[in-house]
Amino acid sequence: MKKRSKDCAICNTAFDTMYRIQHKNPKTWVFVCKTCLVKVKKDNPLYTYGGTWKR
């Protein structure tokens, strides 16, 4: 089975587990890695979680 990955919208590094979030205006859905997720969600009133994508 082929291993799939996506690039993080913030750090542009490929990961096989990503988090779908909205974190700034305009509110568009992006995929981010766990490290970037922790950074953008802290004290961010625009943060919305939209699910986890796994390979």
Protein Blocks (a to p, Z undefined) as FASTA:
>chain_A
ZZdddddfklopacfbdcdddfbdcdddddddfklmmmmmgopakbccebjcdZZ
